[in-house]
Every structure is written in C-alpha cells, then in structure tokens.
C-alpha cells in the first residue's frame, strides 16, 4: 500500500488540517477476501480527521447486510494517536450492537500500533493479529 498508485478498491482520503500541520493523507484499501468477510486496510498516520474517515468506512462495512467479520488492518500505519484508539472502541461498539465481529491487524513488528493498543488495554477489547490471513482464517465469535 505504501507509495503505490491507487488502483482497484483503494481510496485516496485527504483531510484538511490547520496550521502548523501540513495537509495529511491516508490510504484506505477495502477488500472482501471471501463472502461475509471485509477488510479495511489503512496506511499513513491516524489522528482526529483521519480517524473520523476510518470510522465512517468501518461503520459502512459493519452495516453491510452480509458482513459477519470485519478486519481493520493497521499494519501500514506509522502513527496512531488517541483518536485512532477511540475509533477502534467506537467501531467495536457498533460491531457488538450489530452482532458482527471486528478484529484488528497490527503487523508483525509495528510498534506504532501495537504499543498504544497494549498500553491502553485495547488488546482486551478486540482480538488483534499480526496478519490479515491470520485474522480472517477463522470466524469464531
């Protein structure tokens, strides 16, 4: 995802930020590896505005009529602020209310994501995996 031109289901999401921050950018990639399983891949830096865009996409994926499992792939995220963590909590609440399963992917050695998740106890809220294939391999509740 990093640095590649946008193709297929990738979406370029631009958000406006104020001084002194330059315009931020995240790349979002949606896929459906099999029926009922949706994956939202995110690359870049997640702060307030990016988190809002991610939550909107997660909400839509969780509300899809055939979605049983939604996986949030953060393995290409370089920074995850408190707004990103809050987004995961909100998405989990939506998933629970809809009777859906939400899982997360941190990547094998992505401390920018795994460290804040562990430090805040978010690893107790949803199941986290190191890869998308691992997260989508079973559909246990």
Secondary structure, 3 states (H helix, E strand, C coil): CCCCCCCCCEEEEEECCCCCCCCEEEEEEEEEEECCEEEEEEEEEECHHHHHHHHHHHHHHHHCCCCCEEEEEEEEEEEECHHHHHHHHHHHHHHHHHCCEEEEECCCCCHHHHHHHHHHCHHHCCEEECCHHHHHCCCCC
